[in-house]
């Protein structure tokens, strides 16, 4: 059979419901349609709010918008749930109870690529964690491409895996340039590099990455999960299907990942190859000590065990969290077969992602930093740790049941003033307002204006919200972009 024929036979004329018309929903619907399924997309939002994603859908995809009709789900043979949709959603849960297959977009991508008829199964390299996923996966992808591998990068990042796979099947020039490292026509990827959220892992059944990483686990999304334990269990699903020969990378310094390792041993997963990264300990894996990053992975050509991989000051991205991200990406790339020189080259070139400790400008001796992607308390803690200068911290937005008291000591030590915005401003003020100067702003423009008035030369104004953006913005990207525009106009004369 040629590429895709086997899976096309299995999906042909199958009635499939895709729940949620975000980026992953569009990718899943188009891919399923290409495989011959009869696809209907349903979303709670009305059609007028979904004009942009509807434009990107195949013309044969059916729409059921403005709600989730029961009769639609009653006729489904398979349901694919987008990450933002909980599996406990009434009609989804009812259909599953009746025996209908319910999977997530990640699981769909995995199943299709495994059955697509490529000569060799394409290995998945999967990264999860509360913080650092996007940076680590993007850096890992760069390392692999510098090693000469073809890659498809996607998942929880801005590019849905199903969309990338759809484009591979369509054999378009855009796919080959963007997804496969720019190699020749018809080439399939050597690796699929996936940023994986807890939401995506909820919908997995067969998903089995060749190399998986859990970067850290700190409180997040507790507005969706009933408890921290439930959130941790969702993250832990990434290793449920791993077995002998697969490799797992853990953060040796993170207490929650240490607990997960004990759970793996209890579950009989001790035969799995476990590696670590650490800022504090010499480990089997990649670790930091006295200004250098070391590699202790057996069998790396040209890199003896416990040899220096790179001097830490050569790594382009800054901050303690980015040192951890760099070590995690390095370990995964080396385990996947990247030569050390390619890893070093990527570390020296990679400048980081937008909206994650992104330098915007310096004005009157004050630096303005966009960290809009810091959407939980743990992420903000790492960001605050990265600065020695006095901070004016702009925080707030839609609360995700975060425990803001976790950063009291850091705020007391490093934050000169708090400027709070959005729905969570009162909650953050109650948790932290007694330890530093705290003001409430009407919106982001007001917050930047107030921050400029409070800042002195040598200070840093840091947007790191510790909250979701949806009370005021479409997403963290719009919030960060708005911050950049406002800061860019500071000092302009009007009139």
BELKA-V401443 format. One record per residue. N is the residue number from 1. OMEGA is omega in whole degrees, -180 to 180 (none if undefined). Layout:
N,OMEGA / N,OMEGA
This chain:
1,176 / 2,-177 / 3,174 / 4,-175 / 5,-179 / 6,-178 / 7,177 / 8,178 / 9,-178 / 10,-175 / 11,-175 / 12,177 / 13,178 / 14,180 / 15,-175 / 16,175 / 17,173 / 18,-176 / 19,179 / 20,-175 / 21,170 / 22,-177 / 23,-179 / 24,178 / 25,177 / 26,-180 / 27,-180 / 28,-178 / 29,-179 / 30,180 / 31,178 / 32,178 / 33,177 / 34,179 / 35,175 / 36,180 / 37,173 / 38,-166 / 39,171 / 40,177 / 41,177 / 42,-180 / 43,-179 / 44,-179 / 45,177 / 46,-175 / 47,-176 / 48,178 / 49,-174 / 50,-175 / 51,-176 / 52,179 / 53,179 / 54,179 / 55,-176 / 56,-180 / 57,171 / 58,-175 / 59,-178 / 60,179 / 61,178 / 62,-176 / 63,172 / 64,-168 / 65,-180 / 66,-180 / 67,-179 / 68,-175 / 69,-179 / 70,-177 / 71,177 / 72,-178 / 73,-179 / 74,-178 / 75,-174 / 76,172 / 77,175 / 78,177 / 79,176 / 80,-173 / 81,175 / 82,-174 / 83,-178 / 84,-177 / 85,179 / 86,179 / 87,179 / 88,177 / 89,-170 / 90,-177 / 91,178 / 92,180 / 93,180 / 94,179 / 95,179 / 96,179 / 97,179 / 98,176 / 99,178 / 100,177 / 101,178 / 102,-180 / 103,176 / 104,-179 / 105,178 / 106,179 / 107,177 / 108,179 / 109,-179 / 110,-178 / 111,-178 / 112,-178 / 113,178 / 114,-175 / 115,-170 / 116,176 / 117,174 / 118,-179 / 119,178 / 120,175 / 121,-177 / 122,-177 / 123,173 / 124,170 / 125,-169 / 126,-179 / 127,171 / 128,-177 / 129,179 / 130,-176 / 131,173 / 132,-175 / 133,-175 / 134,179 / 135,-177 / 136,-179 / 137,180 / 138,179 / 139,176 / 140,179 / 141,179 / 142,179 / 143,-179 / 144,-180 / 145,176 / 146,177 / 147,179 / 148,178 / 149,170 / 150,-175 / 151,166 / 152,-178 / 153,179 / 154,-179 / 155,-178 / 156,175 / 157,-169 / 158,-173 / 159,-178 / 160,180 / 161,180 / 162,178 / 163,178 / 164,180 / 165,176 / 166,-178 / 167,175 / 168,-180 / 169,179 / 170,174 / 171,-177 / 172,178 / 173,-180 / 174,178 / 175,-173 / 176,177 / 177,-172 / 178,-171 / 179,-170 / 180,174 / 181,176 / 182,-180 / 183,-165 / 184,-177 / 185,175 / 186,-176 / 187,174 / 188,-178 / 189,171 / 190,-180 / 191,167 / 192,-177 / 193,-170 / 194,167 / 195,-169 / 196,178 / 197,176 / 198,179 / 199,180 / 200,-179 / 201,178 / 202,-175 / 203,-180 / 204,173 / 205,-178 / 206,-173 / 207,-176 / 208,177 / 209,175 / 210,175 / 211,179 / 212,178 / 213,169 / 214,-172 / 215,-176 / 216,175 / 217,175 / 218,-176 / 219,179 / 220,176 / 221,-179 / 222,168 / 223,179 / 224,-178 / 225,-177 / 226,-178 / 227,175 / 228,180 / 229,180 / 230,177 / 231,179 / 232,179 / 233,177 / 234,178 / 235,-175 / 236,180 / 237,-178 / 238,-179 / 239,-176 / 240,-178 / 241,-179 / 242,-178 / 243,-179 / 244,-177 / 245,174 / 246,-177 / 247,-179 / 248,179 / 249,-178 / 250,175 / 251,-177 / 252,-175 / 253,-175 / 254,-176 / 255,-178 / 256,177 / 257,175 / 258,177 / 259,179 / 260,178 / 261,177 / 262,178 / 263,179 / 264,179 / 265,178 / 266,-178 / 267,178 / 268,-179 / 269,-173 / 270,180 / 271,178 / 272,176 / 273,-178 / 274,176 / 275,-174 / 276,163 / 277,-173 / 278,170 / 279,-169 / 280,-173 / 281,169 / 282,-171 / 283,168 / 284,-174 / 285,-180 / 286,-176 / 287,-179 / 288,174 / 289,173 / 290,173 / 291,-180 / 292,174 / 293,-176 / 294,176 / 295,177 / 296,178 / 297,-178 / 298,171 / 299,177 / 300,-179 / 301,177 / 302,-178 / 303,178 / 304,-180 / 305,-178 / 306,175 / 307,177 / 308,174 / 309,-178 / 310,170 / 311,-175 / 312,-178 / 313,174 / 314,-179 / 315,-173 / 316,-177 / 317,-174 / 318,177 / 319,-178 / 320,180 / 321,179 / 322,172 / 323,177 / 324,178 / 325,180 / 326,179 / 327,180 / 328,179 / 329,180 / 330,-180 / 331,-179 / 332,-180 / 333,179 / 334,177 / 335,-180 / 336,177 / 337,177 / 338,174 / 339,-178 / 340,-178 / 341,179 / 342,177 / 343,-180 / 344,-180 / 345,179 / 346,179 / 347,-179 / 348,-176 / 349,-170 / 350,-174 / 351,179 / 352,-176 / 353,171 / 354,173 / 355,177 / 356,-175 / 357,-179 / 358,177 / 359,-179 / 360,177 / 361,171 / 362,-179 / 363,-180 / 364,178 / 365,-180 / 366,178 / 367,179 / 368,-173 / 369,179 / 370,177 / 371,-175 / 372,179 / 373,175 / 374,-170 / 375,174 / 376,-173 / 377,180 / 378,179 / 379,-180 / 380,177 / 381,178 / 382,-179 / 383,179 / 384,-180 / 385,-174 / 386,-176 / 387,173 / 388,-179 / 389,172 / 390,-174 / 391,161 / 392,-173 / 393,173 / 394,-176 / 395,177 / 396,-175 / 397,177 / 398,-177 / 399,174 / 400,-177 / 401,180 / 402,177 / 403,-175 / 404,178 / 405,179 / 406,-177 / 407,-179 / 408,-178 / 409,179 / 410,179 / 411,179 / 412,-176 / 413,-165 / 414,-173 / 415,-179 / 416,-180 / 417,176 / 418,174 / 419,-169 / 420,-179 / 421,167 / 422,-174 / 423,-175 / 424,-173 / 425,-180 / 426,180 / 427,180 / 428,178 / 429,179 / 430,-177 / 431,-170 / 432,-170 / 433,-178 / 434,-174 / 435,177 / 436,178 / 437,-174 / 438,177 / 439,176 / 440,-180 / 441,-179 / 442,-179 / 443,-176 / 444,178 / 445,177 / 446,-180 / 447,179 / 448,179 / 449,179 / 450,-180 / 451,180 / 452,179 / 453,-176 / 454,-173 / 455,173 / 456,176 / 457,-178 / 458,178 / 459,174 / 460,172 / 461,-173 / 462,169 / 463,178 / 464,-159 / 465,-176 / 466,-176 / 467,171 / 468,-173 / 469,-161 / 470,176 / 471,-175 / 472,-173 / 473,179 / 474,-180 / 475,-178 / 476,-180 / 477,177 / 478,178 / 479,180 / 480,178 / 481,177 / 482,177 / 483,-180 / 484,-179 / 485,-179 / 486,-180 / 487,-180 / 488,-179 / 489,180 / 490,177 / 491,179 / 492,176 / 493,-179 / 494,176 / 495,none
